Amino acid sequence: MAWFALILAGLCEMMGVFMIGKMYQVRNWQSALYMILFFTASFFLLSIAMKTLPMGTAYAIWTGIGAAGGAILGMVAYGESKDWKRILFIAMILSATIGLKLI
């Protein structure tokens, strides 16, 4: 259950970051509301995960999912650079995240 909550928290973090970008494109109250809801859900789910998982592991995985996911969403939705070096480092973040789960 804790790992499920942690992964969901990371995905909510990723969507919160995505909504920040959306707010700069379309300034409306819906974008702000979604951003607040995603970040609130992210912190709530992270707190559930941290009841069982070690703080360092939970935080590292949460930020890894948010950072890598945000970068991937930026490439897909906002046309950010898809340079091979950028993709390599995103893969390294994801590899480290998976490694923490396996240890």
Secondary structure, 3 states (H helix, E strand, C coil): CHHHHHHHHHHHHHHHHHHHHHHHHCCCHHHHHHHHHHHHHHHHHHHHHCCCCCHHHHHHHHHHHHHHHHHHHHHHHHCCCCCHHHHHHHHHHHHHHHHHHHC
